[in-house]
Amino acid sequence: MEKRKAGEQTVVVKADGKEARVVVRNGVVLLPKGFKPVGRRARQRAKTVASPAAVNLAGLKDAPDYGPRAVTSRLVNALGNNAVAALLGVNKDRPGRWVSGKDSPNEENRAQLADLDALVGHLHSAFTPAQARLWLEGQDPHLGARPIDVYRLEGAAPVLEAIRAFEQGAFA
């Protein structure tokens, strides 16, 4: 068993096709021979990654704008009740019941709501509403299919990747 000093941990570092276990002591990465940080930024990056205590999450509180009721309301306003229901695969009355507070989405529906909310947010940042509709229903070369169909089958992740590719001007 390896002895460790207080404030010390071991992490795996990959660079130039090499992989090595390194020691991080008090936020400082102790690199083995052959691993050299390039300039000041590399040292700062290594130090930042090594010190998770630098992030203070004490201020994280309930965010009412991200609760299922608010998310559903935002989606219904953006897409319409029937479209939200169809995309989530639920009865047409469900989103309205969630918005009114008469019912709450189950765990699976909450995850789907978050997924769809992220997709709609990315669509709003990349396209006008008219362009978003055309893009979602048109053939996308990055996906090799219609984005709306890919979303229904695989969720938002591949569609978000395609939006990023579109924004960067990448074409398949």
N, C-alpha and C positions, 0 to 999 in steps of 0.2 A: 504494500500500500504506500502510495506517494504522500509525503508530508507537504502540506501547503501552509504558507504563511497567511496571516490575516489579510483580507482584502485582495486575495489572489485567486484567479480562476484560469482554466485552460480552455482555449478556443481553437478551432480549425481555420487556417488561413489558406486561401488558394490564390496563386499568382503565377503567371507565365507557365501554365500547365503543371505547376508543382503544388503539392498540398503538404501542409505541415501543421503540427500542433504547436501552439505558442502559449506562452504564459502572459496573462494580463495582471499586473500588480498595481494596485491603487490607480487604476485608470490609464496606466502606461503599458503599451504592448512591447514585450521583450521579444524581438525578432531573432530567429536563428540565422546562421550564416547563409548568404545567398538571397535573403529577403531584405531589400533596402527600400525604405520609403523614398519617394521622389519629392523633394522639397518640403516646404512648410505645410502645404495643404494636406499632404499624405499623413503627416504627423497629427495634424488637427483632426482629420477624419478618423484615424485609428483611435485617437483619444476619445472622440465623441462616441464612436461605436462601442468602445469598451466601458463607458460609464453610463449605465442605464439610469442612475440616480439623477442625471442632469435633467430628466424630464419629470416635471412635477404635475401629477394628475389629480392633486388635491382639489382643484377647482372644477373637476368634472362632476356635473350634476345632471339631474333629469333634464332633458331638453324637450320641452313640450312640442316643438316643431318637428321632432323625429319620432314621436309616438305613433302607433298604428292609426289612430284616429286622424291625426294631422297629415300623415303620409297619404292615407286613403283620400282625404279631402283634396289634397294637392293634386293627386293623380286624376281624380274625378273631374276637377276643374280643368286640367290640362288635356285629358283624353276623352272624357265623357264616361258615364257610369257603365254603359254597355260594353265599351272597349276595354275598360279595366276588368270587368267581370270575365270577358272572353279571354283576355291575356292571362288572367290568373286561373282560368278554368273553374270558376265558381258560378253559382246561380246569379242572375241579373239583379236580384234584390240584395245580395250580400254586401257589395261596397256601400250602398246607401245605409244599410243597417249599421255598418262599422262607423260611418261618418256621424250618424245620429247618436251613436253610443248604445243603441238597442242590443247590439251584439258585439263580440270581440273576435278578431281573427285568431285562429289556432296558430300554433308555432310554425307550421309549414307555410301558412298564408302570410304570417308576419315576415318570414324570410323572403317570400315571393314579392311582397310589397316593397321591401327594402331594395331588392334586386331591380324591380321595375322603376322605382324612384331614382335609383342611380342611373339607369338607362335614359330616362326622360331628362334628367339633369344634364347628362352629356349631350343628348340630342339638342337641347336648348342652347348649349354653349357652342355647338358646331354648326348648327343650321337654323334658318328661319323655320317657323312652323310648317309652311308650305314645302320647303325643301326637305324637312324631316319626314313628312308623309311620303313624298316621292322617293326618298332614299330608302326608307323602311320597306316600301312595297316594290321597289325596283331590284334588279339583279346587281349584286355587289361582287366585283372581281376578287376581292380579298377573301370573301366567304364562299364564293362559288354558288351562291343561292340568294334568295331574298332575305334580308336581315330579319324581317318579322317572322319568317318561318324558322330561321336559326334560333331566334329568341324563344319561340314556342317549344322547340325541341331540346335546346341545350342551355337556356338561360341567358343572362345578360353578358357574361364574360367574353365570349367570342365576338359578340356584337360591339361591345365597348372597345375591344381590340381593333375591330374594323373601323370604328369611328376615329380612333387615334391614327390609324394608318391613313385614312382619308384626310384628316387634318394636316398630316405631315406630307401629303402629296404622294404617298406610296401607292403603287398600282401593282396588281398581281401579274 
